[in-house]
Each structure stands twice: as structure tokens, then as C-alpha cells.
């Protein structure tokens, strides 16, 4: 690439290199390639006859199930890795979900793990031979971590993120990295380097962001266990858009050390990483493995809290937040919440209603922290190649930098607000958690995602959260707004009111018909084990 190449040329070259990294045998034949107007491509692997029965069997299993087969020698890591590499390749061709491939390196690693098992009769760790996908910002030696920025293309990492070393020590096989939005600060996955990642369940809709490459890959079956990050909903939003599971842990449980960021040094709101998978047991597996590896011995910011056993509860006391006081959820999410509450009550759980009075102030504080540097961090990364701000990040191009004194005052406001929220929680008495929407939508058409209030507030609080699919899907016959005299807010209405109006006006039940509907379960800070247990209890009630 010429020294003075334009940002467009650099991006095009990177996309071409990524496409070329997919071996010819894993490129979908033209005669069976789904047409552009086929929206649901999750049916392709089974319907195309391009995947063998063995490959379909491997890529449909949960991580714990695969690990048993790998440990017993019923499957080799090489064949499991090949199956996921092939399915990930197909996922990328149909959804644009990858940012880097490690296929040759992954197969070499898998072969070494198979040889070790044959020679010694034992595995190399709790994730022995299991393919694991990673969000783009995790550094792997020799690979880019562009985080969507063109100026970070062809700048390969010279060190691994701490989590990468931990996963490899546990026996995992790392085989691909997944696409993110610019700076990981957009609730959809789109950037000027790789373009837009779409939802494999309906390619006219978003897979969410910023871990939207991961969610698309997992929903397609190209990964059984992936790792994303979350600073305002970046795990939970994409999980909800694609109907998969995720855990947003509190800071201090899973290490983020030596990962890349578009807002490097911003620690007023800590980014965390967490697992994404198609089953709750995938999430629980990752969580225990990582904490059992004692990350506090490698990362000074981690807390020395071993993984704790939590007894399964017969009954829970849950507060339900039907809306956050800013944006009312769309009809399918309202219905899912109502039906879930009914089933929980029927199962004997105690349900009260949560007062949303503190949420708008919390979301305002979150936004002020993200823009506190006046957009300088993002601009400094865009400038070397004259890459423009994307329209989704317009706020970063127009904000004013806070001075040190003002930033300290904002810290004080945050601390007081967090205490108010804790006091409200404690005032209820023996409250186990909050049940609420993950987003106002099941998903939205590409480019239409608005409002991160249901997730971002819990980042300020640093509470442990799980987003989970309810098993319900959007039904265009019933999930419609009532015929009433609703009118859009006036032009001079507040920004929040304008967003609420847009969410209602732009909702189209026909577009999102059939899409999965997710909800969010929230526990207090550092209660990862408890929120996973509570999610399993809620799922049992939903099945009943």
C-alpha cells in the first residue's frame, strides 16, 4: 500500500486481505450462495448440503458437550476446529462478521493439543481443544486490532491481551476475531474499515453493537463460545438482537488488561469483558474457568474473589421495571415482559414493580463521561489517514472537553447517584434482582438502533447482568401498537422525548416478525454467580 494511500484505499485493501484469508474450500460455491433478498441465512448450513452431517453436529453443540467429546477422544480438536472455521467462513460471507482469521494457526494449535492428549492421556486445561472466538479489540500477536479505525490497519499487535494468554493456557483454540463499530462506541456494528455486520436471522436488521460481530457469528453457529466487551451495553445489546446469552460481569472479575480501546484511559466507566453463547451453560463454563485461573495474579486490577457456589433457589424476589422512564419498549418486548412476569408469579416467585425514578439521571452521567475529552481520543485516531467521523458518532465531533475540576464534580455526582440507587434497592428488603428489557426492541432495521438506557445505567452501577432469550418471538399479528391518537413529540421537545417518539414511529412489526425477544436480569455488584443462578431459575419458569 502506497505511503500516501487514502483511507478508502487502505480500508479496501484490508477487506480484500480478509476475504483472501478464507481458503477456497471454505468459500460458498456460487451456485448455492443465498441471494441478497434471503433475509434469514441461519437456515443455510443445514439446507445447503454444503456442510457434512458431522460438521453440522459439531457446530450445533454446546461448549460443555464438545469438551466432554474432546476429552474422551470422541472428537479431535482438529476436526472440531475445522468445522467451526468453515462455518465461521460462511458466516462472514453472509453477514460480514469477522475482522481477522487465524485458521492456519488454529489448526496447528489443535493438532498439537490432539498430540498431547494421545501421548499423555490427559488434557492441557479445562478448555482443551475448544475453538473460542474473540472480539476485535483483544490483542493477538501478529494480528491487527483496528477497533474499526482505518489508521490502525496494518499495525499488528506485538503482545497478547492477558485474557488471550489465559484462554490459551486453559487449552482453548483461538481461530477468528470479530467486527466492531468505530471505537466500539456505537450500538450497531459498522465502521469505515470493514463496513456493516448484519443479523443472520434477518439481514435487514442489526446484530447490535459493539460486540455485533460476535453475536452474528454465534447466532449463525460459527462459534459455540465467544468473548465480547461491554461499556454501555455492548455485550447485552447484540445478544438481545440475535437471541443469544451473555453475562455482563462487574469490573474486577474478568481481566481486560492489554486489550485495545478507542477511548484509552477512560476509566470513569470501566469496560468489562464477558462470554457470549447460545446456551446459559456456555456462559457459566467460561465464567468459572476464567475466575478459577486466578486473574488477580496477572492483572492488578482484578479482585481476588474465587468462583463461589450458589445454591439453586426455589423462589426469588424480583422487581420488574416495565420501562426506564425515558423510552417505552416496543410491543413485543412489553408482551415478553408481561408473560414472563405471569409465569414467574405462577411458579411462586415474589414480584414487585421497580420505580425508574433514577434512570434518566444515570444515563445522562454516562453520556457525559463518554464525551468528557471533547472527542479528542477518537479524533486523534481518525486524523492520521484523514478518516471522517461517521454520522453515528456525530456527538464526538461536536462535544466540548470537560476541565479537571468539572470532571471531578461529575465523579462526585456519579458516586452520590450510585449510593441513591443502592439505597433504593435496599429499601425494598431482600430483593434478589431486577427484571427488565435489555433494549426497547427485539432488534431494529439496520441503522435505526436508538437508546441504550436499559443497559448503560447498569454500567454506571457496575451491576452483574445477564441478557437471555425468553423463547418468545415477535408476532406481527399481536405485537402492534393500539390504534389511538398518539402524536410525535413537537420539534422543540427534549432529546429523550424525540428518541422515544422515533422508537415508536419507526417500529414495524412486519420487519421484525419472527425475531427472538430477550430480557435482562440484574443482580448487584460482583454477584455473577447469583445472576447466573437466577437466570436458570427464570428459564425454568418460562419452560413451565
Backbone torsions as a table, in degrees:
resi	resn	phi	psi	omega
1	UNK	NA	129.9	-179.0
2	UNK	-59.2	148.7	-176.3
3	UNK	-59.4	-35.6	-177.1
4	UNK	-102.8	28.0	-179.5
5	UNK	-62.6	146.6	179.0
6	UNK	-72.2	161.9	178.6
7	UNK	-63.7	-31.6	178.3
8	UNK	-64.6	-41.5	-179.9
9	UNK	-67.5	-40.0	179.4
10	UNK	-63.0	-44.6	-179.9
11	UNK	-63.6	-43.6	-179.7
12	UNK	-62.3	-39.9	178.6
13	UNK	-64.6	-39.0	179.4
14	UNK	-66.3	-42.3	179.0
15	UNK	-63.7	-39.5	179.7
16	UNK	-65.7	-40.8	179.1
17	UNK	-64.4	-38.9	178.2
18	UNK	-63.8	-45.6	178.7
19	UNK	-61.7	-40.0	-179.1
20	UNK	-68.5	-24.1	-179.0
21	UNK	-72.5	-12.5	175.6
22	UNK	-83.2	119.4	-177.5
23	UNK	-59.5	148.9	-178.8
24	UNK	-53.1	-36.0	-177.6
25	UNK	-70.5	-13.5	178.5
26	UNK	-109.0	14.5	174.4
27	UNK	-94.9	128.9	-174.2
28	UNK	-61.8	126.2	178.1
29	UNK	-58.7	143.0	-176.0
30	UNK	-60.1	-32.9	-175.2
31	UNK	-74.1	-13.5	177.1
32	UNK	-119.4	5.1	-179.0
33	UNK	-65.6	125.5	-178.2
34	UNK	-60.2	140.1	178.0
35	UNK	-66.7	158.8	-177.8
36	UNK	-59.9	-30.3	-177.8
37	UNK	-84.9	2.7	171.9
38	UNK	-81.4	108.9	-172.3
39	UNK	-80.3	-45.9	179.8
40	UNK	-89.9	107.3	179.6
41	UNK	-103.7	4.6	177.1
42	UNK	-68.9	-15.5	177.5
43	UNK	-82.3	-10.9	-174.4
44	UNK	-62.7	-48.1	-175.9
45	UNK	-54.6	-45.5	-178.6
46	UNK	-80.6	-31.3	-174.9
47	UNK	-86.3	-15.2	-172.9
48	UNK	-85.7	-19.9	-173.4
49	UNK	65.3	12.5	178.7
50	UNK	-85.2	-26.5	176.7
51	UNK	-95.6	141.2	176.1
52	UNK	-75.4	163.3	177.2
53	UNK	-60.7	-36.8	179.2
54	UNK	-64.9	-44.2	179.2
55	UNK	-63.4	-40.6	178.4
56	UNK	-66.1	-39.7	178.6
57	UNK	-63.0	-46.6	-178.8
58	UNK	-61.0	-48.1	-172.4
59	UNK	-80.8	-1.5	176.8
60	UNK	-100.1	-4.8	-175.3
61	UNK	-86.6	158.3	173.7
62	UNK	-76.6	162.4	178.7
63	UNK	-61.2	-46.3	179.0
64	UNK	-60.0	-37.7	179.1
65	UNK	-64.9	-45.2	178.6
66	UNK	-61.5	-40.2	-178.4
67	UNK	-63.8	-36.0	176.4
68	UNK	-63.7	-47.1	-179.9
69	UNK	-63.7	-37.8	178.1
70	UNK	-67.1	-43.1	-178.5
71	UNK	-65.4	-36.3	-178.2
72	UNK	-85.8	-2.5	179.8
73	UNK	77.4	13.7	177.9
74	UNK	-75.1	-22.3	173.9
75	UNK	-136.6	148.0	173.5
76	UNK	-95.2	154.6	177.4
77	UNK	-64.7	-32.7	179.7
78	UNK	-62.5	-47.1	-178.4
79	UNK	-69.7	-34.9	177.3
80	UNK	-66.6	-43.7	179.5
81	UNK	-64.1	-43.1	178.4
82	UNK	-59.9	-42.2	-178.6
83	UNK	-62.3	-43.3	-179.6
84	UNK	-73.7	-34.0	176.0
85	UNK	-62.1	-43.1	179.9
86	UNK	-64.8	-44.8	-177.8
87	UNK	-70.4	-34.2	175.4
88	UNK	-65.7	-37.9	177.6
89	UNK	-61.7	-43.7	177.8
90	UNK	-64.7	-41.3	179.3
91	UNK	-58.6	-42.7	-179.2
92	UNK	-65.7	-42.2	-178.9
93	UNK	-64.0	-24.7	-176.3
94	UNK	-103.0	-19.2	-177.1
95	UNK	-131.1	-9.3	-177.6
96	UNK	61.3	52.8	-171.7
97	UNK	-100.3	-12.7	-175.1
98	UNK	-99.4	157.9	172.5
99	UNK	-122.4	-26.5	178.3
100	UNK	-148.3	147.0	171.6
101	UNK	-118.3	146.8	179.7
102	UNK	-127.0	30.5	-167.4
103	UNK	-57.1	-51.6	179.6
104	UNK	-60.7	-42.4	179.3
105	UNK	-63.3	-39.5	-179.4
106	UNK	-65.6	-42.9	-178.9
107	UNK	-68.5	-34.7	175.5
108	UNK	-65.2	-42.3	177.3
109	UNK	-63.5	-44.4	179.6
110	UNK	-61.0	-41.7	179.5
111	UNK	-63.0	-39.9	178.9
112	UNK	-65.1	-38.1	178.5
113	UNK	-68.1	-39.9	176.8
114	UNK	-62.1	-42.6	179.8
115	UNK	-63.2	-39.9	178.8
116	UNK	-62.5	-42.9	-179.7
117	UNK	-65.1	-40.9	178.8
118	UNK	-65.2	-40.1	-175.5
119	UNK	-75.3	-42.6	-171.6
120	UNK	-105.2	-13.9	179.2
121	UNK	71.8	16.6	178.2
122	UNK	-146.3	158.2	-177.5
123	UNK	-81.7	166.7	-180.0
124	UNK	-94.4	2.4	179.6
125	UNK	164.2	173.6	-175.8
126	UNK	-66.7	-17.1	177.2
127	UNK	-110.8	25.6	-173.7
128	UNK	-49.5	116.0	173.0
129	UNK	80.1	2.1	-174.9
130	UNK	-86.3	123.6	174.2
131	UNK	-68.7	131.9	179.3
132	UNK	-129.9	131.6	177.4
133	UNK	-96.9	155.3	-175.4
134	UNK	-133.5	144.8	172.4
135	UNK	-63.1	151.7	-172.0
136	UNK	-56.4	-29.2	-172.3
137	UNK	-78.1	-5.8	176.0
138	UNK	-80.4	121.2	-177.3
139	UNK	-73.6	132.6	172.3
140	UNK	-129.7	127.4	-175.3
141	UNK	-51.1	129.0	176.3
142	UNK	91.0	-4.8	-178.9
143	UNK	-119.1	150.5	175.0
144	UNK	-69.3	153.0	164.4
145	UNK	-129.8	80.4	-171.1
146	UNK	-74.6	-24.4	-173.0
147	UNK	49.7	31.9	177.0
148	UNK	86.4	-10.4	-176.8
149	UNK	-84.2	132.8	179.4
150	UNK	-67.1	-34.6	-177.9
151	UNK	-67.9	-14.9	178.3
152	UNK	-97.7	7.6	172.7
153	UNK	-72.5	144.1	179.8
154	UNK	59.8	38.7	176.3
155	UNK	-130.6	69.0	-171.7
156	UNK	-64.8	147.6	-179.5
157	UNK	-66.3	143.9	176.9
158	UNK	-105.2	1.5	178.0
159	UNK	-150.2	159.9	177.3
160	UNK	-91.0	148.7	165.3
161	UNK	-63.2	149.9	-178.9
162	UNK	-57.2	-39.0	179.8
163	UNK	-63.7	-35.6	177.4
164	UNK	-60.4	-46.5	177.9
165	UNK	-62.4	-38.7	-179.4
166	UNK	-66.6	-42.1	179.5
167	UNK	-64.5	-41.0	179.5
168	UNK	-69.3	-35.7	176.1
169	UNK	-65.3	-27.6	178.3
170	UNK	-82.5	-3.5	176.5
171	UNK	98.7	6.6	-178.5
172	UNK	-71.9	155.7	174.9
173	UNK	-111.2	114.4	179.8
174	UNK	-90.3	126.3	-170.7
175	UNK	-129.8	-12.5	176.9
176	UNK	-164.1	158.9	171.4
177	UNK	-120.0	154.0	-168.4
178	UNK	-120.1	154.6	-171.7
179	UNK	-68.5	150.5	-179.8
180	UNK	-138.4	163.5	172.0
181	UNK	-76.6	166.2	177.9
182	UNK	-51.9	124.3	177.4
183	UNK	64.2	3.2	-176.6
184	UNK	61.3	32.1	-175.6
185	UNK	-123.5	29.7	175.3
186	UNK	-128.4	143.0	-177.1
187	UNK	-80.6	6.7	170.4
188	UNK	-127.5	163.2	-176.6
189	UNK	-102.1	97.5	-179.5
190	UNK	-152.8	139.2	178.7
191	UNK	-155.0	171.3	-177.8
192	UNK	-81.2	-11.1	-178.9
193	UNK	-86.9	-55.5	-175.1
194	UNK	-104.7	-16.7	-176.6
195	UNK	90.7	-154.9	-171.9
196	UNK	-100.1	136.1	169.4
197	UNK	-93.4	135.1	-177.8
198	UNK	-113.2	167.3	-176.0
199	UNK	-83.3	120.7	-177.6
200	UNK	-65.4	-19.9	177.8
201	UNK	-76.6	-24.4	178.1
202	UNK	-165.5	101.3	-170.3
203	UNK	-70.6	-5.4	173.2
204	UNK	-84.7	-3.7	-177.9
205	UNK	-117.6	165.0	-175.7
206	UNK	-83.1	148.7	171.1
207	UNK	-90.0	3.5	179.1
208	UNK	84.0	-179.1	179.8
209	UNK	-161.4	160.3	9.6
210	UNK	-93.6	-5.8	178.8
211	UNK	-90.6	41.5	-174.8
212	UNK	-75.6	-25.0	173.3
213	UNK	-66.6	-41.6	177.3
214	UNK	-62.6	-46.6	-176.4
215	UNK	-64.2	-39.8	178.7
216	UNK	-65.1	-43.7	-180.0
217	UNK	-60.9	-46.6	-177.2
218	UNK	-69.2	-42.5	179.8
219	UNK	-63.0	-29.6	177.9
220	UNK	-79.8	-16.5	-177.0
221	UNK	94.4	11.7	180.0
222	UNK	-83.3	-0.9	175.9
223	UNK	-155.9	141.8	174.8
224	UNK	-97.5	-17.4	-179.4
225	UNK	-153.0	120.8	179.3
226	UNK	-128.5	167.1	179.9
227	UNK	-126.4	127.7	175.4
228	UNK	-123.8	-171.2	178.0
229	UNK	-133.2	166.4	-173.9
230	UNK	-150.7	121.1	174.8
231	UNK	-125.4	-14.6	176.8
232	UNK	-152.8	9.8	-177.3
233	UNK	132.0	11.6	-169.8
234	UNK	-69.9	-14.3	168.1
235	UNK	-92.0	-48.0	-169.6
236	UNK	-73.8	-38.2	-179.8
237	UNK	-62.7	-52.3	178.5
238	UNK	-64.9	-33.8	176.6
239	UNK	-61.5	-42.6	179.5
240	UNK	-67.3	-39.0	-178.6
241	UNK	-64.9	-25.8	-176.1
242	UNK	-114.8	-0.3	174.9
243	UNK	74.0	37.0	177.3
244	UNK	-117.4	-179.6	-178.2
245	UNK	-101.4	150.6	170.1
246	UNK	-156.5	158.4	174.9
247	UNK	-121.1	123.8	169.8
248	UNK	-96.3	104.6	-178.7
249	UNK	-82.4	165.1	169.6
250	UNK	-73.5	154.5	178.5
251	UNK	-64.3	134.6	179.2
252	UNK	113.0	-9.8	179.5
253	UNK	-96.0	-48.2	-178.6
254	UNK	-116.3	127.7	-172.5
255	UNK	-70.1	137.4	171.8
256	UNK	-111.6	9.8	-174.4
257	UNK	-60.2	134.4	175.1
258	UNK	68.0	20.1	170.2
259	UNK	-90.1	159.7	-175.1
260	UNK	-91.6	152.6	-178.0
261	UNK	-146.1	146.1	174.4
262	UNK	-80.8	-13.9	176.4
263	UNK	-123.3	54.8	-176.7
264	UNK	-55.4	131.0	179.1
265	UNK	92.1	-9.9	177.4
266	UNK	-76.5	110.7	-177.2
267	UNK	-126.8	10.4	174.8
268	UNK	-66.7	-33.6	172.1
269	UNK	-123.9	110.7	-175.2
270	UNK	-76.0	133.6	169.9
271	UNK	-78.1	143.0	176.4
272	UNK	-127.0	159.9	172.4
273	UNK	-115.0	157.7	-178.7
274	UNK	-160.8	166.4	-176.9
275	UNK	-82.2	154.4	174.1
276	UNK	-132.5	136.0	-178.7
277	UNK	-162.4	174.2	-177.9
278	UNK	-87.5	-9.1	-178.8
279	UNK	-139.9	151.9	-179.5
280	UNK	-63.0	-33.4	-179.6
281	UNK	-65.7	-27.1	174.4
282	UNK	-64.0	-41.9	-178.3
283	UNK	-67.3	-44.4	180.0
284	UNK	-64.7	-38.9	178.9
285	UNK	-58.8	-54.1	-179.4
286	UNK	-56.5	-46.6	-174.4
287	UNK	-59.5	-46.6	-178.8
288	UNK	-68.2	-41.3	-179.5
289	UNK	-60.9	-44.6	-177.2
290	UNK	-68.3	-43.6	179.7
291	UNK	-69.6	-36.8	177.3
292	UNK	-62.5	-22.7	178.4
293	UNK	-78.8	1.6	176.2
294	UNK	54.8	64.5	-177.4
295	UNK	-60.9	-21.5	179.7
296	UNK	-65.9	-14.4	176.9
297	UNK	-84.4	-9.1	178.9
298	UNK	-117.5	-26.0	-176.6
299	UNK	-124.4	114.3	-175.6
300	UNK	-64.6	-14.2	179.8
301	UNK	-89.3	-7.5	179.6
302	UNK	-81.0	150.8	-178.1
303	UNK	-95.5	135.8	-178.0
304	UNK	-77.8	66.8	-179.8
305	UNK	-114.6	106.4	177.2
306	UNK	-62.8	161.9	177.0
307	UNK	-67.8	128.6	-172.2
308	UNK	-105.9	139.0	176.7
309	UNK	-81.6	128.8	-179.7
310	UNK	-117.6	126.6	-179.8
311	UNK	-67.5	137.5	175.5
312	UNK	-64.1	132.9	-176.5
313	UNK	-98.2	142.3	175.9
314	UNK	-75.9	-40.1	-179.0
315	UNK	-134.6	150.2	179.0
316	UNK	-125.2	154.7	170.1
317	UNK	-109.8	110.9	-175.2
318	UNK	-120.7	140.1	171.2
319	UNK	-96.2	135.5	-179.9
320	UNK	-106.3	126.5	175.3
321	UNK	-106.6	105.1	-176.0
322	UNK	-74.6	-29.9	171.2
323	UNK	-153.8	164.8	-173.9
324	UNK	-96.4	10.6	179.5
325	UNK	81.7	0.3	-179.9
326	UNK	-120.5	-57.0	-177.3
327	UNK	-126.4	116.9	178.5
328	UNK	-72.6	133.9	179.6
329	UNK	-61.1	155.0	176.7
330	UNK	-70.1	163.3	-173.5
331	UNK	-52.4	-41.5	-179.2
332	UNK	-64.5	-36.4	179.5
333	UNK	-70.3	-39.2	175.5
334	UNK	-59.3	-44.4	-179.4
335	UNK	-64.8	-44.2	179.9
336	UNK	-60.4	-39.6	-179.8
337	UNK	-67.6	-44.0	178.7
338	UNK	-61.0	-47.3	-176.8
339	UNK	-67.6	-35.7	177.2
340	UNK	-65.1	-44.1	178.4
341	UNK	-60.4	-43.6	179.3
342	UNK	-59.6	-42.5	-179.1
343	UNK	-70.7	-35.2	177.1
344	UNK	-65.9	-42.9	177.8
345	UNK	-62.5	-41.6	-179.6
346	UNK	-63.4	-31.6	179.5
347	UNK	-81.8	-1.1	175.3
348	UNK	97.5	8.3	179.5
349	UNK	-81.7	148.1	179.4
350	UNK	-88.2	126.8	-176.8
351	UNK	-122.9	128.6	173.0
352	UNK	-124.5	170.7	179.8
353	UNK	-100.4	137.0	-178.3
354	UNK	-91.1	134.5	176.7
355	UNK	-82.9	121.7	-175.0
356	UNK	-88.9	17.1	-168.8
357	UNK	-58.7	-24.7	-175.0
358	UNK	-96.1	-6.8	-168.4
359	UNK	-70.9	-40.5	-177.4
360	UNK	-63.9	-39.3	179.4
361	UNK	-66.5	-37.9	178.1
362	UNK	-62.9	-41.5	179.5
363	UNK	-67.8	-35.0	176.8
364	UNK	-63.1	-43.9	178.4
365	UNK	-61.2	-42.8	179.8
366	UNK	-57.8	-48.4	-179.6
367	UNK	-62.9	-37.2	178.4
368	UNK	-64.9	-38.7	177.9
369	UNK	-64.7	-42.7	-177.6
370	UNK	-64.0	-29.7	-176.3
371	UNK	-103.9	10.3	-171.0
372	UNK	-63.7	-25.9	-178.5
373	UNK	-89.7	9.1	-179.9
374	UNK	69.8	20.6	-179.8
375	UNK	78.6	7.7	-174.6
376	UNK	-62.9	-38.6	-177.5
377	UNK	-61.7	-47.7	-179.3
378	UNK	-67.1	-44.1	-178.8
379	UNK	-61.1	-38.5	-178.9
380	UNK	-64.9	-27.7	179.2
381	UNK	-85.6	-31.0	178.1
382	UNK	-72.6	-37.2	-168.9
383	UNK	-60.4	-40.4	-174.5
384	UNK	-55.0	-29.7	179.0
385	UNK	-115.7	12.3	-179.9
386	UNK	56.9	36.3	175.3
387	UNK	-73.1	133.1	-178.7
388	UNK	-80.7	159.1	170.0
389	UNK	-65.1	135.1	170.9
390	UNK	-72.5	155.0	-177.3
391	UNK	-62.2	-30.7	179.9
392	UNK	-65.7	-18.4	-178.4
393	UNK	-111.9	27.7	-178.1
394	UNK	-56.2	-36.3	-177.9
395	UNK	-60.0	-32.3	-179.1
396	UNK	-72.9	-20.1	179.9
397	UNK	-89.6	-10.0	-173.7
398	UNK	-123.1	1.4	-175.0
399	UNK	-84.2	164.4	-179.4
400	UNK	-111.2	137.0	-177.7
401	UNK	-69.0	135.6	173.7
402	UNK	-79.2	142.1	172.2
403	UNK	-76.5	168.8	-178.1
404	UNK	-59.0	-44.9	-178.4
405	UNK	-60.5	-46.0	-179.6
406	UNK	-63.8	-35.6	178.7
407	UNK	-66.2	-41.1	178.3
408	UNK	-63.7	-38.0	178.0
409	UNK	-65.2	-35.8	177.5
410	UNK	-67.3	-37.0	174.7
411	UNK	-60.3	-42.5	178.9
412	UNK	-63.9	-41.5	178.7
413	UNK	-62.5	-42.7	177.7
414	UNK	-59.5	-46.5	-178.0
415	UNK	-62.2	-42.4	178.5
416	UNK	-65.7	-39.1	-179.5
417	UNK	-66.3	-43.0	178.5
418	UNK	-60.1	-39.3	178.1
419	UNK	-65.9	-41.4	176.9
420	UNK	-59.0	-41.3	-178.5
421	UNK	-66.3	-42.4	177.8
422	UNK	-61.7	-41.8	178.6
423	UNK	-62.1	-40.7	178.5
424	UNK	-62.9	-43.8	178.6
425	UNK	-58.9	-49.5	-176.4
426	UNK	-67.1	-26.2	-178.6
427	UNK	-67.0	-21.4	-179.5
428	UNK	-72.5	-37.8	179.8
429	UNK	88.0	113.5	176.4
430	UNK	56.4	34.4	179.0
431	UNK	-76.1	130.4	178.8
432	UNK	-87.0	-39.3	-176.7
433	UNK	-172.8	176.7	177.6
434	UNK	-116.6	131.4	173.9
435	UNK	-104.3	128.4	-176.5
436	UNK	-158.4	172.2	174.0
437	UNK	-63.6	154.3	168.2
438	UNK	-83.8	-42.4	175.7
439	UNK	-140.7	168.4	176.4
440	UNK	-70.2	-9.9	-172.4
441	UNK	-124.8	166.0	162.3
442	UNK	-73.1	-53.3	165.8
443	UNK	-159.9	-179.0	179.8
444	UNK	-135.2	162.1	171.1
445	UNK	-55.9	149.0	179.4
446	UNK	-52.4	130.0	178.6
447	UNK	90.3	-0.6	-174.4
448	UNK	-109.4	4.5	-175.7
449	UNK	-70.4	129.2	178.6
450	UNK	-137.8	142.8	170.1
451	UNK	82.2	113.0	176.9
452	UNK	-112.0	23.5	-175.2
453	UNK	-64.6	-32.2	-177.8
454	UNK	-73.5	-20.4	178.2
455	UNK	-105.6	-47.0	-171.1
456	UNK	-60.3	-32.5	179.7
457	UNK	-61.1	-36.0	-178.4
458	UNK	-78.1	-14.3	170.1
459	UNK	-72.2	-40.9	175.5
460	UNK	-61.3	-41.1	179.7
461	UNK	-75.7	-21.3	-176.6
462	UNK	62.0	39.2	179.2
463	UNK	-85.8	154.7	177.5
464	UNK	-82.1	129.7	-174.5
465	UNK	-137.3	146.2	171.7
466	UNK	-123.4	131.4	167.5
467	UNK	-100.7	131.1	-175.1
468	UNK	-138.7	145.4	174.8
469	UNK	-74.6	137.9	-176.7
470	UNK	-83.9	-11.8	-173.0
471	UNK	88.7	-5.5	177.1
472	UNK	-96.3	152.9	178.4
473	UNK	-127.8	156.3	178.8
474	UNK	-62.6	132.7	178.1
475	UNK	-120.6	109.4	-175.3
476	UNK	-63.5	-18.7	-179.4
477	UNK	-74.9	-27.0	-176.5
478	UNK	-119.1	-24.3	-174.0
479	UNK	-90.1	65.8	179.3
480	UNK	-128.2	152.9	174.9
481	UNK	-70.1	148.2	178.5
482	UNK	-68.0	151.9	175.4
483	UNK	-73.4	104.8	-179.9
484	UNK	-140.8	-168.1	-175.8
485	UNK	-100.1	30.0	179.7
486	UNK	-60.1	140.2	177.8
487	UNK	-129.7	147.0	177.3
488	UNK	-59.3	151.9	178.6
489	UNK	-65.9	152.6	178.7
490	UNK	-63.9	160.6	-176.6
491	UNK	-59.5	-32.8	-177.1
492	UNK	-89.3	10.8	178.5
493	UNK	-69.7	164.2	-179.6
494	UNK	-63.2	162.3	179.4
495	UNK	-60.6	-40.4	179.1
496	UNK	-62.5	-43.6	179.0
497	UNK	-63.6	-37.4	178.2
498	UNK	-64.5	-41.6	178.8
499	UNK	-64.9	-44.5	178.7
500	UNK	-59.0	-41.5	178.3
501	UNK	-64.6	-41.1	179.2
502	UNK	-64.5	-41.2	-179.9
503	UNK	-58.7	-44.0	179.3
504	UNK	-69.8	-46.5	-174.9
505	UNK	-65.2	-34.3	-174.6
506	UNK	-89.8	-7.2	-179.5
507	UNK	-65.9	131.3	179.9
508	UNK	-135.5	104.8	-176.8
509	UNK	-61.8	-30.5	-179.8
510	UNK	-66.7	-37.2	-177.8
511	UNK	-68.8	-41.4	-174.4
512	UNK	-99.7	11.2	178.5
513	UNK	-54.6	132.0	177.5
514	UNK	87.4	-7.1	-178.1
515	UNK	-76.4	145.8	-179.4
516	UNK	-67.7	151.3	-179.8
517	UNK	-115.5	126.9	-179.3
518	UNK	-112.9	159.5	172.5
519	UNK	-131.4	174.2	-176.6
520	UNK	-125.0	136.4	175.2
521	UNK	-115.4	130.1	-172.5
522	UNK	-120.4	128.8	172.0
523	UNK	-112.6	179.6	178.2
524	UNK	-79.2	178.4	-175.5
525	UNK	-60.2	135.7	176.3
526	UNK	64.8	28.7	177.5
527	UNK	-111.7	47.4	-178.8
528	UNK	-61.2	-45.9	-179.4
529	UNK	-61.2	-41.2	-178.1
530	UNK	-68.7	-41.8	-177.3
531	UNK	-68.9	-31.8	174.7
532	UNK	-67.1	-42.9	176.9
533	UNK	-60.6	-45.7	-178.5
534	UNK	-63.0	-37.2	178.5
535	UNK	-62.7	-41.1	178.4
536	UNK	-63.6	-36.5	178.0
537	UNK	-66.1	-43.1	178.6
538	UNK	-63.7	-41.7	179.4
539	UNK	-62.2	-38.4	177.1
540	UNK	-62.0	-41.7	178.1
541	UNK	-64.1	-38.8	179.1
542	UNK	-65.8	-39.0	178.6
543	UNK	-64.6	-37.8	-178.4
544	UNK	-67.2	NA	NA
